Amino acid sequence: MELIIEETQYIPIAEAAREMETTHLQILILIRRNMMKGCEVDGEWYVEKSAIPSFKDLVMDDNKAVGCRASCASGGCGGGN
């Protein structure tokens, strides 16, 4: 389900993660770092749809750039070393 806020189209982070070939956690990290515009509505997170193409290449080229930088090194979320 997409969402329109102030004439801007938003999509759920699950959909954005599929399009970007990454995880919803990495999308949330992008939002937290103010690298991608997002909002929470009724407990669901959404991201600005127009930003997806520019971030898709970033995520695919270097997952560490948007990873959580945790020291666990598990790699399960795509952010470990």
C-alpha positions as semicolon CSV with decimal commas, in nm:
position;residue;x (nm);y (nm);z (nm)
1;M;0,000;0,000;0,000
2;E;0,147;0,331;-0,097
3;L;0,093;0,651;0,092
4;I;0,079;1,012;-0,028
5;I;0,192;1,282;0,214
6;E;0,211;1,643;0,099
7;E;0,213;1,532;-0,267
8;T;0,504;1,289;-0,206
9;Q;0,461;0,918;-0,270
10;Y;0,581;0,677;0,001
11;I;0,601;0,296;-0,004
12;P;0,636;0,047;0,283
13;I;0,994;-0,035;0,380
14;A;0,933;-0,403;0,296
15;E;0,859;-0,305;-0,065
16;A;1,156;-0,067;-0,074
17;A;1,383;-0,343;0,059
18;R;1,269;-0,578;-0,219
19;E;1,327;-0,313;-0,484
20;M;1,670;-0,228;-0,342
21;E;1,760;-0,595;-0,290
22;T;1,842;-0,537;0,075
23;T;1,679;-0,573;0,416
24;H;1,423;-0,358;0,592
25;L;1,683;-0,304;0,866
26;Q;1,917;-0,134;0,621
27;I;1,631;0,087;0,503
28;L;1,564;0,190;0,863
29;I;1,934;0,268;0,907
30;L;1,923;0,495;0,600
31;I;1,622;0,674;0,748
32;R;1,791;0,708;1,089
33;R;2,102;0,857;0,929
34;N;1,885;1,104;0,735
35;M;2,011;0,954;0,410
36;M;1,658;0,863;0,301
37;K;1,330;1,031;0,383
38;G;1,093;0,810;0,578
39;C;0,803;0,829;0,817
40;E;0,614;0,606;1,056
41;V;0,237;0,589;1,022
42;D;0,031;0,368;1,254
43;G;0,338;0,162;1,343
44;E;0,441;0,103;0,977
45;W;0,750;0,261;0,823
46;Y;0,739;0,414;0,475
47;V;1,008;0,562;0,253
48;E;0,996;0,817;-0,025
49;K;0,953;0,619;-0,346
50;S;1,144;0,864;-0,566
51;A;1,460;0,805;-0,358
52;I;1,472;0,429;-0,426
53;P;1,664;0,435;-0,758
54;S;1,949;0,651;-0,625
55;F;1,995;0,435;-0,315
56;K;1,958;0,101;-0,491
57;D;2,305;0,134;-0,646
58;L;2,457;0,244;-0,315
59;V;2,320;-0,056;-0,128
60;M;2,412;-0,305;-0,399
61;D;2,766;-0,167;-0,442
62;D;2,863;-0,143;-0,077
63;N;2,632;-0,288;0,189
64;K;2,884;-0,183;0,454
65;A;2,810;0,182;0,370
66;V;2,459;0,141;0,511
67;G;2,519;-0,147;0,754
68;C;2,473;-0,124;1,125
69;R;2,850;-0,148;1,180
70;A;2,788;-0,392;1,464
71;S;3,085;-0,579;1,597
72;C;2,899;-0,910;1,587
73;A;3,036;-0,992;1,238
74;S;2,747;-1,233;1,185
75;G;2,663;-1,097;0,843
76;G;2,304;-1,208;0,898
77;C;2,169;-0,859;0,848
78;G;2,415;-0,765;0,577
79;G;2,597;-0,525;0,805
80;G;2,857;-0,749;0,966
81;N;3,217;-0,767;0,849
